[in-house]
Amino acid sequence: IYEQFIFDVIEQAPNRKSKRDGSYLTIPVDKRIDLAQPELLQVLELPFDQAQYCVCTPDQWKMHFDRIFPRTVREARASGQNFPSCSYYKSYIALASAVEDAHLIRIRAALRKEFDKLAWAPWT
């Protein structure tokens, strides 16, 4: 799920106003599968030729994690952005729906440990 999340971040990169102008992403389409690794999000060198960013407080970082990996299926239903269409999100929600709350807490703790290694994440 986590590796798919990284790939989905790259796949969901916004396009310019005109599709003809392509994506803001600087990674060529044919290399995205190979380069969509956690290390890509662990450095501050963003793979975009234009980006708007915000330096997060610890509370804001937690908020983004909670939106990307919701605490409950009910919270997931209220999620915005493009996450519900992402493969990682569908897999995560299916897993969250199938496990007991105590197991989901442990799953989220493992995901949070990896998430906290990132230098940046998409705005939620």
C-alpha positions as CSV (number, residue, x, y, z in Angstrom):
1,I,0.0,0.0,0.0
2,Y,2.8,2.4,0.9
3,E,4.7,1.8,-2.3
4,Q,1.5,2.2,-4.3
5,F,1.0,5.5,-2.5
6,I,4.3,6.8,-3.7
7,F,3.5,5.8,-7.3
8,D,0.0,7.3,-7.1
9,V,1.5,10.6,-5.9
10,I,3.5,10.8,-9.1
11,E,0.6,9.6,-11.2
12,Q,-1.7,12.2,-9.7
13,A,0.7,15.1,-10.5
14,P,-1.3,18.0,-11.9
15,N,-1.3,18.9,-15.5
16,R,-1.0,22.4,-16.9
17,K,-4.2,24.1,-18.1
18,S,-3.7,22.7,-21.6
19,K,-3.1,19.0,-21.9
20,R,-0.9,19.8,-24.8
21,D,1.5,21.5,-22.4
22,G,1.8,18.3,-20.3
23,S,2.3,17.8,-16.6
24,Y,4.2,19.9,-14.1
25,L,6.1,16.7,-13.3
26,T,9.7,16.6,-14.6
27,I,9.8,12.8,-14.7
28,P,9.3,11.4,-18.2
29,V,6.2,9.1,-18.5
30,D,8.3,6.1,-19.4
31,K,10.5,6.5,-16.3
32,R,7.7,7.1,-13.7
33,I,7.3,3.5,-12.7
34,D,11.1,3.1,-12.1
35,L,11.5,6.4,-10.3
36,A,8.4,6.4,-8.2
37,Q,10.3,5.2,-5.1
38,P,10.1,6.5,-1.5
39,E,13.4,8.2,-1.9
40,L,11.8,10.6,-4.4
41,L,9.7,12.1,-1.6
42,Q,12.5,12.0,0.9
43,V,14.5,14.9,-0.6
44,L,13.5,18.5,-0.9
45,E,14.3,18.5,-4.6
46,L,10.8,18.4,-6.0
47,P,10.2,16.6,-9.3
48,F,8.1,19.4,-10.7
49,D,9.1,22.4,-12.8
50,Q,6.6,24.5,-10.8
51,A,5.2,23.8,-7.3
52,Q,3.4,25.6,-4.5
53,Y,4.4,24.4,-1.1
54,C,3.9,25.0,2.6
55,V,6.3,24.1,5.4
56,C,4.2,22.2,7.9
57,T,4.0,22.2,11.6
58,P,3.9,18.8,13.3
59,D,0.2,19.1,13.7
60,Q,-0.3,19.9,10.0
61,W,1.9,17.0,9.0
62,K,-0.3,14.7,11.1
63,M,-3.4,16.2,9.5
64,H,-2.0,15.3,6.0
65,F,-1.1,11.8,7.1
66,D,-4.6,11.3,8.6
67,R,-6.2,12.5,5.3
68,I,-3.9,10.3,3.2
69,F,-4.4,7.3,5.5
70,P,-7.7,7.9,7.4
71,R,-8.1,6.6,10.9
72,T,-11.5,5.1,10.1
73,V,-13.5,4.1,7.0
74,R,-16.0,6.8,8.0
75,E,-13.3,9.4,7.9
76,A,-12.3,8.1,4.4
77,R,-15.8,8.9,3.1
78,A,-15.2,12.6,3.8
79,S,-11.8,12.7,2.1
80,G,-11.2,15.1,-0.6
81,Q,-8.7,15.5,-3.4
82,N,-8.1,12.7,-5.8
83,F,-7.3,10.1,-3.2
84,P,-10.5,8.0,-3.5
85,S,-9.6,7.3,-7.1
86,C,-6.0,6.1,-6.3
87,S,-5.1,2.5,-6.2
88,Y,-3.3,2.8,-2.8
89,Y,-6.4,4.4,-1.3
90,K,-8.8,1.7,-2.5
91,S,-6.5,-1.0,-1.1
92,Y,-6.1,0.9,2.2
93,I,-9.8,1.3,2.6
94,A,-10.5,-2.3,1.7
95,L,-7.9,-3.4,4.3
96,A,-9.3,-0.9,6.9
97,S,-12.7,-2.3,6.4
98,A,-11.5,-5.9,6.9
99,V,-9.4,-5.6,10.0
100,E,-10.3,-4.9,13.7
101,D,-9.6,-1.5,15.0
102,A,-6.6,-2.6,17.0
103,H,-5.0,-4.0,13.8
104,L,-5.7,-0.8,11.9
105,I,-4.0,1.2,14.7
106,R,-0.8,-1.0,14.2
107,I,-1.1,-0.7,10.4
108,R,-1.3,3.1,10.6
109,A,1.6,3.2,13.0
110,A,3.8,1.3,10.5
111,L,2.6,3.6,7.7
112,R,3.2,6.7,9.8
113,K,6.8,5.5,10.5
114,E,7.5,5.4,6.8
115,F,5.5,8.6,6.1
116,D,7.6,10.5,8.6
117,K,10.7,9.8,6.6
118,L,9.3,11.9,3.7
119,A,10.5,15.4,3.1
120,W,7.3,16.4,1.4
121,A,3.8,15.0,0.6
122,P,0.9,16.2,-1.5
123,W,-1.3,18.9,0.0
124,T,-4.5,17.5,1.2
